[in-house]
């Protein structure tokens, strides 16, 4: 008896900071049929290794086996959730945090899995927010400026401590044995693809944004040798590898990966990708001018442009960085939801906690409802949203937060609203940087967890003076991966076509209100004046305060206080701010 | 049988913002034998009159009968507490908040006690922090500048809305019937003396600091007429009255007042005084160069100088304003304990409340203990202490608070400490203004409720780079009044002599720690840079934010928010910040 041909499906897997999410998607229309999440067993190692060895501050590692566990558990669970026949799945694709790096042997075995390196911190995955290589990044930037390296402008003038060269130099200098043993220094985005298809393909996105690959070339051997004797071969020996374009087939699913996932052996495995960038096609927003803001703990802005422009203070511009054939621009705000979360955790008095509890809403919802009662400017505050530094357009992680205008009448909801607004002003500054550099922003598309906050969305529409489109999917990155899987499997000719068929956005969900736009224009002018004074050298107090803080914390303490004699009551750990990315 | 002559005693009564305190003091050595407090029955009327009539914002009234009740209850209670024979009391003196004004008939009856004015807000006592006359103050200042009035410089260039002329003009313009009926516009400091001795004597202190009496003259009739037609006779008809010097005898205790208080009829009643100024003799600090900081919800600085100097941004300089024969300088910080109280009430998360409760300490004590663990600069913050505006040296109540340097690691104790430090920096700025203008500050003496906070005291010593002396009395103003009573009764020849015998201070209780002094020098430079930028026109954002806030609150609201639809949970009144003065 002939049976109806199965409707073709794809699987997208989004590897975040704390967990991996798999989603099963229909190739024809992008319908999300089922999904499942697996938390990483080891989470983020930022205090100690699995063997208990303590880690220094600023470290953040992961365990690669945790990623494989996502393939073994979340993918089959998503298939079950969808009620899908695995045989209908024609491709799988993944996206990952970046820049997240691990050293491997020639066959892709993570060095931390070799018994002799199990106790060696540098042999583990260095997570994107491993920030121990700031000294190396500073030297990279200083030398690049000194030598006038042309690639520096492609990154807004600053290479991040999070990226491949800073982390590689840290490894070279601090763990020479690991560095010697390492055959490849691999993006986790590519390592997971390697596990799926048995083949190492380096994706064009991270190679460009995090690996300083511009116009077909990496930083020169001469430049690298100038950073440290013996480091000249880093690109040639450890980093360089044939590239795959986004949406290309990296290989076929191996028998082992088929066994892990329950998917058919040999189906298409797509080239690796990055969580933020893959969200653009999920929102159907890959045309030049469509800026996608993935708003969560931090915000990442991705935007295609038809031409190459150097935008001051952006994170990077990469040929084919978002979709092949266009210049992919990236910018970002280091702290957004993180800043709101910090305030809610550490700046709100008990009566609000009680009121929220009584109303059965979160503290965020409670403060948002109070803040929503206010007219623009009613709280009398203006804030700078730099609690985590400024990623764009100042590219300065030594900056910090400011609130101006507090009085004895200032209440928690006032400050909360001022912080919401501050992030909107920061976004407008970025949009204006693009526009001013000849990269027009014609549509503002929101994705990410913060799109749930309707007040925040309306503030963004009013501050930007633009309507806001909103991605329809609740799991944009995983859907974006599924779109790449469909392209890799040949079900759609390219990512824009697949995006048109499978991605979805609701247009002009939030429309600017003219009176609010006018009021925010004036407040934005205040933000800009503070932005430039504190951020462009008018007053370098933030740098000095951070330097002093560091000096005090590492040096002998200056304790002025006789009150130190007072017994300080024991305090519970003040609680981590949200870290999901 | 002869009995031993009674040891002579005096009574001092301190009339604060919320209550009056009487203390019984031994004339010979200032020993405080007993005390008692009476809360004002009507407290501060800032929302409605006793009859329920609503008051506009910025209003703050009191009921004069409440003051008499203090005489009737607190004085006898203090005598009982002291176990004192009332017959041993040879004098009584009072101090009061200022500028606190009331309109009276020719015999001193408050107009609000006339039945036809019982429902008229302007007929009540206008408390020092009645701030409804800002518009009048602005016009006074504008006209004074325009006419080049010489007296303006004696007040740092600005007459406050709290003072006699602004309040008088408000009365003239807004309640002409009350103004017409009023025989005298009287300082409460003098009205209470009138109740005690049956005689109206205007004290030199408030006449100078609040009444613009300089070099024997008030603002001219021509000036007053320029403010408003018909106001030219304000001084002549309503305000002017023979003066009494501080420590002089205003009269003898009347039979009625003797009945109220239980004190002997006819004993000396001293000329009225002001709470802050009277504290200097209680601290034994009336010599030129001894600055007394009365630190409570706000801070008042009083300092004698041998010569007249014009100090930019001080509150006032008055001949005999603190003790006869010297120039009395006054400066102030509008918000000190108020700012700490605001932060504790509105910026501290529940875990600290719980920890403080568990430890059986106040939230202030709890945060202080945590803050005391820190080295100077460890929190990475610098703040401006202008939540209530800046009384000295910028004399600008449109300024507001700032915190710079917040990160996701910032905790409540960090901000708390930064606010403590900000007030210390503000104090240093004032000390430097005096020193820079040729009024040397050779000793820094602390009085007031905040002297209990040892960390705060040590921070002040380190920030000022000076040892701190601390008043010994816990009830400085009442003791200061008692000292004036002793002088008025002839038990001591003058206030300095009485102060030497009866006042007391502990010297160099807090000594600056050299490393902390150096660290704070650097942070003070940061404070100054922010102070001048935000406070001297570098960026007038604070003025604009307040103007916008006022415009929004009075005009049609600009509500951008669809989230307004969200039901806002009912909130308990967020709780008043401490108001005791």
Interface residues (C-beta under 8 A of the other chain):
Chain A: X335 X338 X339 X342 X345 X346 X347 X348 X349 X350 X351 X352 X353 X355 X356 X358 X359 X361 X365 X366 X368 X369 X370 X372 X373 X374 X375 X376 X377 X378 X379 X380 X381 X382 X387 X388 X400 X401 X402 X403 X404 X405 X406 X407 X408 X410 X411 X412 X453 X454 X455 X458 X459 X462 X510 X513 X515 X516 X519 X522 X523 X526 X529 X530 X533 X534 X539 X541 X542 X544 X545 X546 X548 X549 X551 X552 X553 X557 X558 X559 X560 X561 X562 X563 X564 X566 X567 X568 X569 X570 X571 X572 X574 X575 X577
Chain B: X335 X338 X339 X342 X345 X346 X347 X348 X349 X350 X351 X352 X353 X355 X356 X358 X359 X361 X365 X366 X368 X369 X370 X372 X373 X374 X375 X376 X377 X378 X379 X380 X381 X382 X387 X388 X400 X401 X402 X403 X404 X405 X406 X407 X408 X410 X411 X412 X453 X454 X455 X458 X459 X461 X462 X510 X513 X515 X516 X519 X522 X523 X526 X529 X530 X533 X534 X539 X541 X542 X544 X545 X546 X548 X549 X551 X552 X553 X557 X558 X559 X560 X561 X562 X563 X564 X566 X567 X568 X569 X570 X571 X572 X574 X575 X577
